[in-house]
Amino acid sequence: MDRRWLSVIVLSLFSSWMLAFLFEGQVLYALSDALGLSPDRMTFGGIAANFGGLLLCGFLIKTEKAARRLLLCSYAFFIVASAIFFTPPSVFWHLGVIISSFLAGGCVAAWGFYFKSSTLKNERIRTAADALVCSNVLMILLNVSGI
């Protein structure tokens, strides 16, 4: 598998989880509804944190090695943060959404290093389209499971 497809697959798997869960996804809403919680504060805080992660990543991550480190450490954190939602609601739910959203914004921005280095200039639009299509198909499957 070439680097271009590997970067598309990694971004698609991550983005589908982010869109189905953190970014006003049906999975988060289904969990909140099942427990009688209002997800408004979590989702608004998550959107603001995501924007902050997108913005700050450009200032903090300067190399491909740093981007790889951010992605790998963040993905490990996302697994742990997702496990929090199998516990009773607590302040950790809010912290999990906000911190994960911040890191998710940084991961999306850090993926730009791989987008630039693993895709030829004349294939960048195709790579972006492949990533968007794959992300949305997987997000739809995850959202259907949340309903």
C-alpha positions as CSV (number, residue, x, y, z in Angstrom):
1,M,0.0,0.0,0.0
2,D,1.4,3.4,-0.9
3,R,1.7,6.3,1.5
4,R,-1.1,8.2,-0.2
5,W,-3.7,5.5,0.5
6,L,-2.3,4.9,4.0
7,S,-2.8,8.6,4.8
8,V,-6.3,8.5,3.4
9,I,-7.2,5.4,5.4
10,V,-5.8,6.9,8.6
11,L,-7.6,10.2,8.2
12,S,-10.8,8.5,7.2
13,L,-10.9,6.2,10.2
14,F,-10.1,9.1,12.5
15,S,-12.5,11.6,10.9
16,S,-15.4,9.2,10.8
17,W,-15.0,8.6,14.6
18,M,-14.6,12.4,15.2
19,L,-17.7,13.3,13.1
20,A,-19.9,10.5,14.5
21,F,-18.9,11.2,18.1
22,L,-17.2,14.4,19.0
23,F,-18.5,16.8,16.4
24,E,-22.2,16.7,17.1
25,G,-22.4,13.1,16.1
26,Q,-25.3,10.8,16.6
27,V,-23.3,8.4,18.8
28,L,-22.8,11.2,21.4
29,Y,-26.4,12.3,21.1
30,A,-27.6,8.7,21.5
31,L,-25.5,8.2,24.6
32,S,-26.7,11.5,26.1
33,D,-30.4,10.7,25.3
34,A,-30.1,7.3,26.8
35,L,-28.9,8.8,30.1
36,G,-31.1,11.8,30.0
37,L,-28.3,14.3,29.6
38,S,-28.2,17.5,27.6
39,P,-25.1,17.4,25.3
40,D,-25.3,21.1,24.5
41,R,-22.4,22.2,26.7
42,M,-20.2,19.3,25.6
43,T,-20.8,19.8,21.9
44,F,-20.3,23.6,22.1
45,G,-17.1,23.2,24.1
46,G,-16.0,20.5,21.7
47,I,-16.5,22.7,18.7
48,A,-14.6,25.6,20.3
49,A,-11.8,23.2,21.4
50,N,-11.6,21.7,17.9
51,F,-11.1,25.2,16.4
52,G,-8.4,25.9,19.0
53,G,-6.6,22.7,18.1
54,L,-6.7,23.5,14.4
55,L,-5.4,27.0,15.1
56,L,-2.6,26.1,17.5
57,C,-1.3,23.1,15.7
58,G,0.1,25.3,13.0
59,F,2.1,27.2,15.5
60,L,3.3,24.2,17.6
61,I,3.8,21.4,15.0
62,K,6.7,22.2,12.6
63,T,8.0,18.9,11.4
64,E,6.6,15.6,10.0
65,K,8.1,13.8,13.0
66,A,6.3,16.1,15.4
67,A,3.1,15.5,13.4
68,R,3.5,11.7,13.6
69,R,4.1,11.9,17.4
70,L,1.0,14.1,17.8
71,L,-1.1,11.7,15.8
72,L,0.1,8.5,17.5
73,C,-0.2,9.9,21.1
74,S,-3.6,11.5,20.3
75,Y,-5.0,8.2,18.9
76,A,-4.0,6.4,22.0
77,F,-5.7,9.1,24.1
78,F,-8.8,8.9,22.0
79,I,-9.2,5.2,22.8
80,V,-8.9,5.9,26.5
81,A,-11.2,8.9,26.2
82,S,-13.8,6.9,24.4
83,A,-13.8,4.3,27.1
84,I,-14.8,7.0,29.6
85,F,-18.3,7.0,28.0
86,F,-18.8,3.4,29.1
87,T,-18.8,4.7,32.7
88,P,-21.6,6.6,34.4
89,P,-21.8,10.3,33.4
90,S,-19.4,12.6,35.3
91,V,-17.2,15.6,34.7
92,F,-14.8,13.2,32.9
93,W,-17.3,13.1,30.0
94,H,-17.1,16.8,29.5
95,L,-13.3,16.8,29.9
96,G,-13.0,13.8,27.5
97,V,-15.0,15.6,24.8
98,I,-13.2,18.9,25.2
99,I,-9.7,17.5,25.3
100,S,-10.4,15.0,22.6
101,S,-11.8,17.8,20.4
102,F,-8.8,19.9,20.9
103,L,-6.4,17.1,20.0
104,A,-8.7,16.1,17.1
105,G,-8.3,19.6,15.6
106,G,-4.5,19.3,16.0
107,C,-4.6,15.9,14.3
108,V,-6.6,17.2,11.3
109,A,-4.0,20.0,10.9
110,A,-1.1,17.7,11.4
111,W,-2.4,15.4,8.7
112,G,-1.5,18.2,6.3
113,F,2.1,17.2,6.6
114,Y,1.2,13.7,5.2
115,F,-1.1,15.2,2.6
116,K,1.7,17.3,1.3
117,S,4.5,14.8,1.5
118,S,2.7,11.6,0.4
119,T,0.6,13.1,-2.5
120,L,1.9,14.4,-5.8
121,K,0.7,17.9,-6.6
122,N,-1.5,16.7,-9.5
123,E,-3.2,14.1,-7.2
124,R,-4.0,16.3,-4.2
125,I,-7.6,17.0,-5.2
126,R,-8.2,13.2,-5.7
127,T,-6.6,12.4,-2.4
128,A,-8.8,15.0,-0.6
129,A,-11.9,13.7,-2.3
130,D,-11.0,10.1,-1.4
131,A,-10.5,11.1,2.2
132,L,-13.8,13.0,2.3
133,V,-15.8,10.2,0.7
134,C,-14.3,7.4,2.9
135,S,-14.8,9.5,6.0
136,N,-18.4,10.3,5.3
137,V,-19.3,6.7,4.4
138,L,-17.8,5.4,7.6
139,M,-19.4,8.3,9.6
140,I,-22.8,7.3,8.2
141,L,-22.3,3.7,9.3
142,L,-21.3,4.8,12.8
143,N,-24.2,7.3,13.0
144,V,-26.7,4.6,11.9
145,S,-25.3,2.4,14.7
146,G,-25.9,5.2,17.2
147,I,-29.6,5.6,16.2
